[in-house]
């Protein structure tokens, strides 16, 4: 069984049922993305994600960071995974969205805009010429 066979099942875990029903085009794009991934590449990515532990590197992040989580994301539960990220990254803000699996897809525009506006530097004044 390859990625084509498992794509619908994999993607079904990514979105809440109501959101998926309202956004079938996004769900279909995700299915096609997984189905188009090589079997070996997908397997190796799964191994990498399952075995890599970068927690010791988190304290090196110095920029304002938005840690995003969906309250219904079974793959990356808020406790302990997401809270660990939020606590270990200096100047991180944790944003947990209720009723969401993949918040970065389901609410990407809203979250990115909010984070960018909140963390934008103040505009520089050119001063007056004279």
Contact map, one row per residue, 1 for C-alpha under 8 A:
1111110000000000000000000000000000000000000000000000000000000000000000000000000000000000000000000000000000000000000000000000000000
1111110000000000000000000000000000000010000000000000000000000000000000000000000000000000000000000000000000000000000000000000000000
1111111000000000000000000000000001111110010000000000000000000000000000000000000000000000000000000000000000000000000000000000000000
1111111000000000000000000000000001110000000000000000000000000000000000000000000000000000000000000000000000000000000000000000000000
1111111100000000000000000000000000100000000000000000000000000000000000000000000000000000000000000000000000000000000000000000000000
1111111111000000000000000000000000100000000000000000000000000000000000000000000000000000000000000000000000000000000000000000000000
0011111111100000000000000000001101100000000000000000000000000000000000000000000000000000000000000000000000000000000000000000000000
0000111111110000000000000000001000000000000000000000000000000000000000000000000000000000000000000000000000000000000000000000000000
0000011111111000000000000000000000000000000000000000000000000000000000000000000000000000000000000000000000000000000000000000000000
0000011111111100000000000000000000000000000000000000000000000000000000000000000000000000000000000000000000000000000000000000000000
0000001111111110000000000010011000000000000000000000000000000000000000000000000000000000000000000000000000000000000000000000000000
0000000111111110000000000000000000000000000000000000000000000000000000000000000000000000000000000000000000000000000000000000000000
0000000011111111000000000000000000000000000000000000000000000000000000000100000000000000000000000000100000000000000000000000000000
0000000001111111000000000000000000000000000000000000000000000000000000001000000000000000000000000000110000000000000000000000000000
0000000000111111101100000000000000000000000000000000000000000000000000000000000000000000000000000001110001000000000000000000000000
0000000000001111111100000000000000000000000000000000000000000000000000010000000000000000000000000011100000000000000000000000000000
0000000000000011111110000000000000000000000000000000000000000000000000000000000000000000000000000000000000000000000000000000000000
0000000000000001111111000000000000000000000000000000000000000000000000000000000000000000000000000000000000000000000000000000000000
0000000000000011111111100000000000000000000000000000000000000000000000000000000000000000000000000000000001000000000000000000000000
0000000000000011111111110110000000000000000000000000000000000000000000000000000000000000000000000000000000000000000000000000000000
0000000000000000111111110000000000000000000000000000000000000000000000000000000000000000000000000000000000000000000000000000000000
0000000000000000011111110000000000000000000000000000000000000000000000000000000000000000000000000000000000000000000000000000000000
0000000000000000001111111110000000000000000000000000000000000000000000000000000000000000000000000000000000000000000000000000000000
0000000000000000000111111111000000000000000000000000000000000000000000000000000000000000000000000000000000000000000000000000000000
0000000000000000000000111111100000000000000000000000000000000000000000000000000000000000000000000000000000000000000000000000000000
0000000000000000000100111111110000000000000000000000000000000000000000000000000000000000000000000000000000000000000000000000000000
0000000000100000000100111111111000000000000000000000000000000000000000000000000000000000000000000000000000000000000000000000000000
0000000000000000000000011111111100000000000000000000000000000000000000000000000000000000000000000000000000000000000000000000000000
0000000000000000000000001111111110000000000000000000000000000000000000000000000000000000000000000000000000000000000000000000000000
0000000000100000000000000111111111000000000000000000000000000000000000000000000000000000000000000000000000000000000000000000000000
0000001100100000000000000011111111100000000000000000000000000000000000000000000000000000000000000000000000000000000000000000000000
0000001000000000000000000001111111110000000000000000000000000000000000000000000000000000000000000000000000000000000000000000000000
0000000000000000000000000000111111111000000000000000000000000000000000000000000000000000000000000000000000000000000000000000000000
0011001000000000000000000000011111111000000000000000000000000000000000000000000000000000000000000000000000000000000000000000000000
0011111000000000000000000000001111111100000000000000000000000000000000000000000000000000000000000000000000000000000000000000000000
0011000000000000000000000000000111111100000000000000000000000000000000000000000000000000000000000000000000000000000000000000000000
0010000000000000000000000000000011111110110000000000000000000000000000000000000000000000000000000000000000000000000000000000000000
0010000000000000000000000000000000111111110000000000000000000000000000000000000000000000000000000000000000000000000000000000000000
0110000000000000000000000000000000001111111000000000000000000000000000000000000000000000000000000000000000000000000000000000000000
0000000000000000000000000000000000000111111100000000000000000000000000000000000000000000000000000000000000000000000000000000000000
0000000000000000000000000000000000001111111110000000000000000000000000000000000000000000000000000000000000000000000000000000000000
0010000000000000000000000000000000001111111111000000000000000000000000000000000000000000000000000000000000000000000000000000000000
0000000000000000000000000000000000000011111111100000000000000000000000000000000000000000000000000000000000000000000000000000000000
0000000000000000000000000000000000000001111111110000000000000000000000000000000000000000000000000000000000000000000000000000000000
0000000000000000000000000000000000000000111111111000000000000000000000000000000000000000000000000000000000000000000000000000000000
0000000000000000000000000000000000000000011111111100000000000000000000000000000000000000000000000000000000000000000000000000000000
0000000000000000000000000000000000000000001111111110000000000000000000000000000000000000000000000000000000000000000000000000000000
0000000000000000000000000000000000000000000111111111000000000000000000000000000000000000000000000000000000000000000000000000000000
0000000000000000000000000000000000000000000011111111000000000000000000000000000000000000000000000000000000000000000000000000000000
0000000000000000000000000000000000000000000001111111000000000000000000000000000000000000000000000000000000000000000000000000000000
0000000000000000000000000000000000000000000000111111100000000000000000000000000000000000000000000000000000000000000000000000000000
0000000000000000000000000000000000000000000000011111110000000000000000000000000000000000000000000000000000000000000000000000000000
0000000000000000000000000000000000000000000000000011111100000000000000000000000000000000000000000000000000000000000000000000000000
0000000000000000000000000000000000000000000000000001111111000000000000000000000000000000000000000000000000000000000000000000000000
0000000000000000000000000000000000000000000000000000111111000000000000000000000000001001000000000000000000000000000000000000000000
0000000000000000000000000000000000000000000000000000111111100000000000000000000000000000000000000000000000000000000000000000000000
0000000000000000000000000000000000000000000000000000011111111000000000000000000000000000000000000000000000000000000000000000000000
0000000000000000000000000000000000000000000000000000011111111000000000000000000000001001100000000000000000000000000000000000000000
0000000000000000000000000000000000000000000000000000000111111100000000000000000000000001110000000000000000000000000000000000000000
0000000000000000000000000000000000000000000000000000000011111100000000000000000000000000100000000000000000000000000000000000000000
0000000000000000000000000000000000000000000000000000000011111110000000000000000000000000110000000000000000000000000000000000000000
0000000000000000000000000000000000000000000000000000000000111111000000000000000000000000111000000000000000000000000000000000000000
0000000000000000000000000000000000000000000000000000000000001111100000000000000000000000011000000000000000000000000000000000000000
0000000000000000000000000000000000000000000000000000000000000111110000000000000000000000011110000000000000000000000000100000000000
0000000000000000000000000000000000000000000000000000000000000011111000000000000000000000101110000000000000000000000000000000000000
0000000000000000000000000000000000000000000000000000000000000001111100000000000000000000000111100000000000000000001000000000000000
0000000000000000000000000000000000000000000000000000000000000000111110000000000001001100000111100000000000000000000000000000000000
0000000000000000000000000000000000000000000000000000000000000000011111000000000001000000000001111000001100000000000000000000000000
0000000000000000000000000000000000000000000000000000000000000000001111101001110001000000000001111000111100000000000000000000000000
0000000000000000000000000000000000000000000000000000000000000000000111111000110000000000000000011111111000000000000000000000000000
0000000000000000000000000000000000000000000000000000000000000000000011111000110000000000000000011111100000000000000000000000000000
0000000000000001000000000000000000000000000000000000000000000000000001111100100000000000000000000111100000000000000000000000000000
0000000000000100000000000000000000000000000000000000000000000000000011111111110000000000000000000001110000000000000000000000000000
0000000000001000000000000000000000000000000000000000000000000000000000011111100000000000000000000000100000000000000000000000000000
0000000000000000000000000000000000000000000000000000000000000000000000001111100000000000000000000000000000000000000000000000000000
0000000000000000000000000000000000000000000000000000000000000000000010001111110011000000000000000000000000000000000000000000000000
0000000000000000000000000000000000000000000000000000000000000000000011111111111111000000000000000000000000000000000000000000000000
0000000000000000000000000000000000000000000000000000000000000000000011101001111111100000000000010000000000000000000000000000000000
0000000000000000000000000000000000000000000000000000000000000000000000000000111111110000000000000000000000000000000000000000000000
0000000000000000000000000000000000000000000000000000000000000000000000000000111111110000000000000000000000000000000000000000000000
0000000000000000000000000000000000000000000000000000000000000000000000000001111111111000000000000000000000000000000000000000000000
0000000000000000000000000000000000000000000000000000000000000000001110000001111111111100000001000000000000000000000000000000000000
0000000000000000000000000000000000000000000000000000000000000000000000000000011111111110000001000000000000000000000000000000000000
0000000000000000000000000000000000000000000000000000000000000000000000000000001111111111000000000000000000000000000000000000000000
0000000000000000000000000000000000000000000000000000001001000000001000000000000011111111100000000000000000000000000000000000000000
0000000000000000000000000000000000000000000000000000000000000000001000000000000001111111100111000000000000000000000000000000000000
0000000000000000000000000000000000000000000000000000000000000000000000000000000000111111110100000000000000000000000000000000000000
0000000000000000000000000000000000000000000000000000001001100000000000000000000000011111110000000000000000000000000000000000000000
0000000000000000000000000000000000000000000000000000000001111100100000000000000000001111111100000000000000000000000000000000000000
0000000000000000000000000000000000000000000000000000000000101111000000000000000000000011111100000000000000000000000000000000000000
0000000000000000000000000000000000000000000000000000000000000111100000000000000000000000111110000000000000000000000000000000000000
0000000000000000000000000000000000000000000000000000000000000001111000000000000000000110111111000000000000000000000000000000000000
0000000000000000000000000000000000000000000000000000000000000001111000000000000000000100001111100000000000000000000000000000000000
0000000000000000000000000000000000000000000000000000000000000000011110000000000001100100000111110000000000000000000000000000000000
0000000000000000000000000000000000000000000000000000000000000000011110000000000000000000000011111000000000000000000000000000000000
0000000000000000000000000000000000000000000000000000000000000000000111100000010000000000000001111100000000000000000000000000000000
0000000000000000000000000000000000000000000000000000000000000000000111100000000000000000000000111111001000000000000000000000000000
0000000000000000000000000000000000000000000000000000000000000000000001110000000000000000000000011111000000000000000000000000000000
0000000000000001000000000000000000000000000000000000000000000000000001110000000000000000000000001111100000000000000000000000000000
0000000000000011000000000000000000000000000000000000000000000000000001111000000000000000000000001111111001000000000000000000000000
0000000000001111000000000000000000000000000000000000000000000000000011111100000000000000000000000011111001000000000000000000000000
0000000000000110000000000000000000000000000000000000000000000000000011001000000000000000000000000001111111000000000000000000000000
0000000000000000000000000000000000000000000000000000000000000000000111000000000000000000000000001001111111110000000000000000000000
0000000000000000000000000000000000000000000000000000000000000000000110000000000000000000000000000000011111110010000000000000000000
0000000000000000000000000000000000000000000000000000000000000000000000000000000000000000000000000000011111110000000000000000000000
0000000000000010001000000000000000000000000000000000000000000000000000000000000000000000000000000001111111110000000000000000000000
0000000000000000000000000000000000000000000000000000000000000000000000000000000000000000000000000000001111111110000000000000000000
0000000000000000000000000000000000000000000000000000000000000000000000000000000000000000000000000000001111111111000000000000000000
0000000000000000000000000000000000000000000000000000000000000000000000000000000000000000000000000000000000111111100000000000000000
0000000000000000000000000000000000000000000000000000000000000000000000000000000000000000000000000000000000111111110000000000000000
0000000000000000000000000000000000000000000000000000000000000000000000000000000000000000000000000000000100111111111000000000000000
0000000000000000000000000000000000000000000000000000000000000000000000000000000000000000000000000000000000011111111100000000000000
0000000000000000000000000000000000000000000000000000000000000000000000000000000000000000000000000000000000001111111110000000000000
0000000000000000000000000000000000000000000000000000000000000000000000000000000000000000000000000000000000000111111111000000000000
0000000000000000000000000000000000000000000000000000000000000000010000000000000000000000000000000000000000000011111111100000000000
0000000000000000000000000000000000000000000000000000000000000000000000000000000000000000000000000000000000000001111111110000000000
0000000000000000000000000000000000000000000000000000000000000000000000000000000000000000000000000000000000000000111111110000000000
0000000000000000000000000000000000000000000000000000000000000000000000000000000000000000000000000000000000000000011111110000000000
0000000000000000000000000000000000000000000000000000000000000001000000000000000000000000000000000000000000000000001111111000000000
0000000000000000000000000000000000000000000000000000000000000000000000000000000000000000000000000000000000000000000111111100000000
0000000000000000000000000000000000000000000000000000000000000000000000000000000000000000000000000000000000000000000000111110000000
0000000000000000000000000000000000000000000000000000000000000000000000000000000000000000000000000000000000000000000000011111000000
0000000000000000000000000000000000000000000000000000000000000000000000000000000000000000000000000000000000000000000000001111100000
0000000000000000000000000000000000000000000000000000000000000000000000000000000000000000000000000000000000000000000000000111110000
0000000000000000000000000000000000000000000000000000000000000000000000000000000000000000000000000000000000000000000000000011111000
0000000000000000000000000000000000000000000000000000000000000000000000000000000000000000000000000000000000000000000000000001111100
0000000000000000000000000000000000000000000000000000000000000000000000000000000000000000000000000000000000000000000000000000111110
0000000000000000000000000000000000000000000000000000000000000000000000000000000000000000000000000000000000000000000000000000011111
0000000000000000000000000000000000000000000000000000000000000000000000000000000000000000000000000000000000000000000000000000001111
0000000000000000000000000000000000000000000000000000000000000000000000000000000000000000000000000000000000000000000000000000000111
